[in-house]
Amino acid sequence: MLDREVPDGFPNVMSAIYAVNGIEVEPTVTISDFLPDASAQVDRAWAAQAAAHQLFGNDNTFYILAPDARGHEVGWIHVRDSIGSELPSRIRAGTGNAEFLTVSEDGRVMCAVSTEESETWIVVHRFP
């Protein structure tokens, strides 16, 4: 963890959660949980979307919402991913669930993983 301070104008945590879980959310990528390599596909798809939408700052830094049921209470945490790969799988190994929300350092782009029935979604959202 680098710090818990967020820049002015950063997206509200509940707005970000709604942008992933709202009724009108459309996933950018869907991956069937029944595929034999589903976890690896989620890892690759999230990394590809995060890179394509410039989620990462210098040295692989970004903001993440603590990936647990009380994450909304903790708020955004500025982190550096020193490993740089397989973030969804690492989060699943630590929490038992691959769901998480990340936001770029400027607060404009969110790249999240959401589990829906028998699919895992990668959701990309741009904040105004």
N, C-alpha and C positions, 0 to 999 in steps of 0.2 A: 504494500500500500504506500502510495506517495503522499496523499493527503485527503482530507474530506471537504476542503473548501471547493466551491464551484463558482465559475465565473458568473457575473451578472447576466441575467436573461436566460440562464440555463433552464431546460425543460423541467417542469414540475414532475415529481415522481409519479403522482397519480395520473397525470396526462400521458406519461410514457406507458404506464401499465395499461391504460385504456386503449392506447394506440396499438397494442399487441393483442389485447383480449376483447376489444369491442366487437359488437355483433357484425359490423360491416368490414372487418379486417380481411384483407386478401393477402395470402402468403405470396412471397416472391418465389419461393421454392418449397415444394412438398416432397417428402421422402417417406415411403411406406415403411412402417415398423416391421413388416414381415420380410423384408429383404435380408438376406444372410449377412450383408455388410452394411446394414443400415447405419450403425454408429459411425463407421468410417465415412460414409457418404454425407452424413450430417456434418462431421468435422470439415470435410472438404468444401461443402456447400457454404457453410458459415464463413470459413476463411476466404472463399472466393468473393462472396458478397461484401464482407467487411473490407477487403482490399479494393474491390471495384467502386465502393462508395466512400472510400477514403476515411474509414473509421479511425485508423491508427495515426497518432501523432509521432513526433520524434521518438526513437527508441521503443516502438511498440507500446505507446501509452494511450490510454483511453479511460473512460469512466464506466463503472459497472454498478449495477444495483445488487446489493448483497443477495445471492441466490438462495434465499430461504423464505419461509412464510412471513418473517418479520422484516424483510429487506426494505419495505416501504418506510419503516420506522428509522432505519439506519440512514437511508438516502444514498446519494451517489458517492462512490469512492473512486478516487483517481488512482489508477494502477498502471504498472508496467508488466507486460507479459514477457518474462525473460526466457520462457520456453519457446513461445512463438508458433505452436501448432497444437492441434487436437483440443482446443479449449472446451468444446461441448463435452467431449469424453472425460476430460479432467474434472469438469464440474459435476457430471453424472457420477463419477467415482467418489467424489467427496460428499455429495448430497443425496444421491440416489435418484436424481432427476436432472435432465439436461436443460431445463428451462432457465433462461437468464436474459437480462436486458443489458446492452452496452450502448454507450453514446460517445460520439466523437468529442474531441477536446473543445471544439467550438460550440457543442450542443446542438448542432444542426441535423445530424444523421444518427438514427438508432438502428442497430442491427441486433435482432433478438432471435432466440430459439423458443418455440412454444410446442407443447405436445397436445395433440388433438385426436381423440379417439384412437385410431390406428395409424396415425401419421405424425411426423415431426415437421413443423413449419419453420422456415427461416423467413422472418418478417423484417423488411426494410421500411423505415418511415423517415420522412423528412419533416422537420419542424420548421415553422415559418421564422 
